[in-house]
Amino acid sequence: MADSVFSCSYCGTTITKNTSPNQSGCSAKSSHYWVRLGEVGDTNFQCKNCKIVVKTKSTPQQTGCTKASSHYWTRL
């Protein structure tokens, strides 16, 4: 499996892994709630709502924003 970008919808932590990250250690809740945003790539995207920046092959998933009901991605 190719590396993917994951983001916790509670605390906003992002991580790149080829499997789902460990759920322990969330600073906002009792455990992380990881959302797979997309496959690692060369294009930077920033969410207008929560301001995180990720580097994926295509537009990331909209679910899992910490500041709104969904991410609103802008290509950088």
C-alpha positions, 0 to 999 in steps of 0.5 A, spaced: 500 500 500 502 506 498 503 512 503 497 516 505 496 522 509 491 521 515 488 527 519 485 526 526 478 530 526 479 532 533 486 535 534 488 536 527 494 532 527 497 530 520 501 524 519 503 520 513 503 512 513 502 506 509 497 504 514 492 507 519 495 510 525 495 508 532 489 511 536 492 513 542 495 520 544 490 525 542 490 532 545 483 533 544 479 527 546 481 520 549 483 517 542 484 520 535 479 519 530 483 518 523 481 520 516 485 518 510 485 524 506 489 521 500 495 518 497 501 522 498 503 526 492 507 532 490 501 537 490 500 542 496 493 543 499 490 547 504 484 547 508 481 554 508 477 552 515 482 549 519 489 551 515 492 545 515 496 543 509 497 536 506 501 534 500 497 529 496 496 526 489 489 529 488 484 533 492 484 531 499 477 528 502 473 533 505 471 529 511 474 530 518 475 538 519 476 540 526 473 547 525 467 546 520 463 540 518 468 539 512 474 541 509 474 546 504 481 545 500 485 550 496 491 548 491 497 552 493 
